[in-house]
Amino acid sequence: MRYMAIDQYGETIHGLIRPRRDLLKACGRKRAAKMYIDTKGGETLHIGYIVAGRWFTVYKVERMERPA
């Protein structure tokens, strides 16, 4: 499974296999905080990480497949 991350400035990091570990390596840091959002239904979702003052939203990258 591959992931990509987009920070609050629109910069992207591609090819993440282990998102937290790979983001820490890309930023040259050792600590990351989880980033959450609240949905309208009252649910809280973990959507990314905060690393070195950058707020990364992590996305799963999948091949688009549709029946012919």
Backbone as a ProteinNet text record, in pm:
[ID]
protein_1_A
[PRIMARY]
MRYMAIDQYGETIHGLIRPRRDLLKACGRKRAAKMYIDTKGGETLHIGYIVAGRWFTVYKVERMERPA
[TERTIARY]
84.5	0	89.2	59.4	135.2	50.5	117.3	51.5	122.7	52.8	114.4	66.8	143.1	107.5	112.6	16.5	11.8	9.6	100.9	102.6	14	9	-80.6	-40.7	80.6	125.5	106.9	54.6	31.8	149.9	256	371.7	341.6	387.7	355.8	480.5	459.1	561.5	496.9	557.4	500.1	576.7	514.1	580.2	599.8	513.6	525.4	470.4	546.5	500.9	455	533.4	497.5	488.9	368.1	353.8	426.8	406.6	469.2	620.9	672.5	817.6	879.7	816.3	870	861.6	755.6	746.6	854.6	877.2	982.2	1117.9	1144.1	1271.6	1283.2	1175.4	1177.6	1199.5	1149.1	1161.8	1284.4	1352.1	1470	1436.6	1324.7	1279.4	1257.1	1234.7	1213.3	1076.3	1000.1	869.2	760.9	645	527.3	405.5	314.8	188.2	78.3	-20.2	-131.8	-220.3	-278.2	-368.9	-508	-608	-745.4	-841	-957.6	-1069	-1194.7	-1291.5	-1422.8	-1520.4	-1600.4	-1700.5	-1830.6	-1921.4	-2051.2	-2130.2	-2103.8	-2172	-2117.1	-2016.8	-1961.3	-1846.8	-1800.2	-1690.8	-1557.3	-1454	-1319.5	-1234.4	-1167.4	-1087.8	-942.3	-850.8	-707.5	-678.3	-631.7	-612.3	-468.3	-377.6	-239.9	-152.4	-42.1	57.2	106	148.3	213.5	360.6	445.9	590.1	660.6	738.6	818.9	734.6	615	530.1	456.1	470	398.2	285.5	165.2	44.5	21.1	52.9	41.5	-89.2	-168.1	-284.1	-237.6	-262.1	-213.1	-326.5	-294.7	-391.6	-341.3	-431.8	-399.6	-403	-301	-294.4	-325.3	-429.2	-467.6	-485.1	-461.3	-482.3	-632.6	-669.9	-810.7	-849.4	-947.5	-994.8	-1145.1	-1190.5	-1333.7	-1363.5	-1481.6	-1517.4	-1527.8	-1488.8	-1490.2	-1629.7
-117.1	0	123.6	217.4	342.5	457.9	556.2	674.1	798.1	910.6	1039.6	1135.6	1241.2	1339.9	1478.5	1561.5	1700.3	1788.3	1887.2	1975.7	2097.6	2187.7	2302.1	2401.8	2390.1	2480.1	2419.8	2297	2230.7	2149.4	2140.1	2059.5	1912.6	1827.1	1685.2	1600.8	1488.7	1385.7	1256.8	1196.4	1077.9	951.3	837	708.1	663.5	706.9	666.7	525.1	440.4	305	296.6	352.8	364.1	514	571	717.5	790.2	749.5	821.4	815.1	697.1	678.8	751.2	740.1	803.1	955.7	1010.5	1155.9	1206.8	1135.7	1174.9	1175.8	1076.1	1069.1	1183.4	1212.4	1318.7	1456.1	1475.1	1604.1	1610.1	1497.8	1493.7	1512.6	1456.6	1471.2	1335.6	1337	1212.7	1203.9	1314	1313.7	1360.9	1298.6	1337.9	1329.1	1423	1420	1382.1	1309.2	1272.6	1394.2	1400.8	1508.9	1449.8	1515.3	1464.5	1568.1	1519.5	1606.5	1550.2	1637.1	1596.3	1600.6	1496.3	1492.7	1554	1582	1636.8	1538.7	1409.6	1307.1	1288.7	1369	1361.2	1262.3	1206	1109.7	1183.7	1131.5	1187.5	1093.2	1148	1066.7	1111.7	1014.3	1041.4	1054.5	1172.8	1195.5	1224	1235.2	1265.1	1290.9	1364.9	1390	1533.6	1583.3	1713.5	1686.1	1729.8	1707	1839.5	1885.5	2007	2126.4	2141.8	2254.9	2243.5	2130.8	2107.3	2008.5	2043.2	1962.8	1878.4	1749.6	1659.2	1580.2	1592.6	1506.8	1391	1268.6	1149.3	1086.2	1051.6	990.8	854.9	760.7	629.6	641.8	590.3	596.8	458.2	449	322	338	233.3	234	240.8	323.9	333.5	211.2	139.1	20.9	31.2	13.4	13.6	-102.1	-158.8	-262	-201.5	-280.1	-229	-213.5
0	0	0	-85.6	-93.4	-43.5	13.6	65.4	14.5	18.9	-8.1	99.1	122.3	223.5	162.2	201.5	156.8	280.5	286	402.3	379.6	478.1	471.3	363.7	308.2	202.4	63	57.8	-69.8	-119.6	-41.8	-80.6	-55.2	-144.1	-134.1	-111.3	-46.6	-30.7	-79.3	-181	-244.5	-205.5	-231.8	-216.2	-72.6	16.3	156.1	172.6	236.8	264.5	410	499.9	641.5	668.6	660.3	660	772.8	896.3	1007.2	999.7	983.6	979.9	859.8	744.5	624.3	629.6	690	706.7	801.6	910.6	1003.7	934.7	853.9	781.7	681.1	608.4	507.5	570.3	692.2	761	851.8	868.3	953.8	1100.6	1143.5	1281.8	1345.7	1478.9	1552.7	1617.3	1619.7	1684.9	1590.1	1603.3	1526.1	1617.1	1599.6	1672.8	1574.3	1622.2	1535.9	1512.2	1392.5	1357.6	1339.2	1397.2	1396.1	1338.4	1290.2	1255.4	1319.6	1338.3	1387.7	1271.3	1257.1	1150.9	1201.4	1107.8	1144.7	1230.7	1213.9	1291.6	1432.1	1469.4	1603.5	1617.3	1507.3	1508	1497.7	1559.6	1549.5	1465.7	1363.3	1271.8	1271.1	1273.6	1260.2	1110	1067.7	923.5	883.5	977.8	940.2	1061.2	1035	1138.7	1132.2	1247.6	1255.8	1282.9	1190.4	1200.9	1175.8	1270.4	1256	1212.5	1269.3	1236.4	1104.4	1038.4	912.6	939.6	892.4	915	791.5	799.1	684.2	689	584.1	565.1	479	522.6	453.3	372.1	247.3	156.3	109.7	94.6	39.4	-112.5	-180.8	-326.9	-382.1	-461	-520.7	-672.1	-743.9	-887.4	-914.7	-1009.2	-1044.9	-1128	-1081.8	-1153.7	-1169.5	-1292.6	-1320.7	-1417	-1403.6	-1501.2	-1640.7	-1740.1	-1878.3	-1933.5
[MASK]
++++++++++++++++++++++++++++++++++++++++++++++++++++++++++++++++++++

